[in-house]
Amino acid sequence: FYGKDPKNAKEFGRIVSSMHCKRLKGMLDEVDAKSIVCGGSVDEAEKFVAPTLLKDVPMDCKLMTEEIFGPLLPIHKFSDLGQVIKHV
């Protein structure tokens, strides 16, 4: 949708403030780099955070316990509906 480099796509917006960009970067820094499926780049000077998919993110990290308000999407697998309901 934004091409191979969303940082250069005019249609892809920036984070509203430096404070929020740093907050999102902190969320990414908290998880293991192996969790990043795609994306993960941050340019604080430009308030850019790449659309990022993450897997196997610990349930107690900020990505899972706080509202994100940015282009970060943690993904978890569940084996049945009961697990999902228990998690929620």
Buried (B, 14 or more C-beta within 10 A) or exposed (E): EEEEEBBEEEEBEEBEEEEBBBBBBEBBEBBEEEBBBEBBBBEEEEBBBBBBBBBEBBEEBBBBEEEBEBBBBBEEEEEEEEEEEEEE
